[in-house]
Amino acid sequence: MTSKITVLPGDVVNRIAAGEVVERPASVVKELVENAIDAGATRVSVDVEQAGRRLIRVTDDGGGMAPDEAALAFHRHATSKIRTEEDLLTIQTMGFRGEALPSIAAVSNVRLVTVAVGASVGTEIRLEGGTLVKRRDTAAAQGTTIDVADLFYNTPARKKFLKSPATELGHVCQAVQRQALAFPAIHFRLSHDGHVVSEYPTVRSLRERAQQVYGEALVDACAAVDEQDGAFHLEGLACRPVAATGSRAPQDLFVNRRWVKNSAIAHAVYDGYGTYLARGRHPRFVLALTVDSRHVDVNVHPTKREVRFSDQERVHEWVRARIQTVVGPASAPSRFAVASGWMPSQGASIHGASCLPPAGTRGLLPSRIETAAESAQPYLPSVDLDVRPMGQIANRYLLAQIGDEVQIVDQHTAHERVLFERLAAQLGAGAVASQHALLPQVVELSAREAVTVRAHLEELRGLGFEIEEFGQGTVVVRAMPALVAQSDPQALLRAMVEDWEEQASTLSVQGRYNAVLATMACHSAVRAGRRLEQAEMRTLLEDWRDAGFPGTCPHGRRIAMRLTIEELDRIFGRSGWT
């Protein structure tokens, strides 16, 4: 009887492996550049023809290989990076599997020229479809040059899946720029069909490299990140909340200099922005996280695009807190001293006691809006400036002089931020102040909404609500948070239910509460279209000033536009004279 199970031939095994490692020309570029980096190169050149279909050549000035090592490098799982199983727990190099070169050679024609350090002669090796066809001594400069020609010539089905030359070249460019961002001290150059596409000379920092790759505009719109605590170090750039866009590009994340996709860290970054990020807007960032290699597993995916952490929750919380520190205003909710007894009245719902952050916490959020013709300076450097309301525009914007600047302030978003900070401060102090209703209000909810409210009754009590179940799908609201006591309880509860359902997967307790607090503040804030008296304008502006002039509401919408005295002088042609 013929056996149904057989051992696959070596060439078939290699082509299967190639399907995992070599997806497109950019995959070849990534693997070869990583080998150059591991070889200690200070200059790496990538030359491609026909977007990599015809030729991919990677040249480096690294340590090279001895003659006997050159041929061995094309054997499966032959590597200089690790020796034992224990080495997998402390990987320091970009490569380690020993799969890249044999996988690439299995689906292309390869020529390798390499000269080891101190050697007087080099080695040239040629392979066709993974089979060695030539080996000889040759003269060359120190380092390694590897040509990968006719990619997928022997796997036509794979070749058919390649996209247009422009698309494939775009992926090659991305592969090179990711390596350039990870290694600022290495000089990278990419050319296509003989024309230089990009070149990244050696720089001293990730910030400088990001400017080379993405331009000055992105760097100016970002805050610098450089946070270290024991086993963790996070550096790079994260855009200010007002510079968030509808696009997710760029969002580059490196772990131990390896570009990766990691949902936990990406979520931590978004969670760090919290209420400063509007719905539908995305932060742009270039972040490099360094972790003790013993606590991160890179042996997860054949392309090494994914990593796992031994304590993922700890990493998530640390990154979230660091991002929050960098992108949020210094007057964080937990730092406010809230005056007790503040109650909104029906006639003056925006009045209230000031909430001054303690000394040393008054750093303010920088702001730069690409679509507005205003200065890119940080927000006002002091919360002690005089505020002079000058009027109201269309019953929705306040015009005011603050210090020497003219500010146009969105009355709703400014008041929403003030209420949010006070609610957050009260919650951080233990409980949100509650106010009983003269007449309890009956609220009817759908079955789904009622289930959610029932599951969060304890949290609602901590938020200042007093709610009792009153039959199927009905609750009685006997008390509301004092700061939002004028809100419609049914609309507010339904909005909070929506927040809880959307935030169900949020790891951070603070993140879940922030979404709910933001909704509470939004429902109670003064609405656009309401006419304010002069005293109400002054109170609102002073409350916003005392909150530290935050640049966005809890949902990330912009609060103010400013004109500095220098900008006014420029507009009216007063530069250099009075």
Secondary structure, 3 states (H helix, E strand, C coil): CCCCCCCCCHHHHHHHHHHHHCCCHHHHHHHHHHHHHHCCCCEEEEEEEHHHCCEEEEEECCCCCCHHHHHHCCCCCCCCCCCCHHHHHHCCCCCCCCCHHHHHHHCCEEEEEEECCCCCCEEEEEEECCEEEEEEEECCCCEEEEEEECCCCCCHHHHHCCCCHHHHHHHHHHHHHHHHHHCCCCEEEEEECCEEEEEECCCCCHHHHHHHHHCHHHHHCEEEEEEEECCEEEEEEEECHHHCECCCCCEEEEECCEECCCHHHHHHHHHHHHHHCCCCCECCEEEEEEECHHHEECCCCCCCCCCEECCHHHHHHHHHHHHHHHHCCCCCHHHCCCCCCCCCCCCCCCCCCCCCCCCCCCCCCECCCCCCCCCCCECCCCCCCCEEEEEEECCCEEEEEECCEEEEEEHHHHHHHHHHHHHHHHHHHCCCCEEEEEEEEEEECCHHHHHHHHHCHHHHHHCCCEEEECCCCEEEEEEEEHHHCCCCHHHHHHHHHHHHHHCCCCCCHHHHHHHHHHHHHHHHCCCCCCCCCHHHHHHHHHHHHHCCCCCECCCCCECEEEECHHHHHHHCCCCCCC
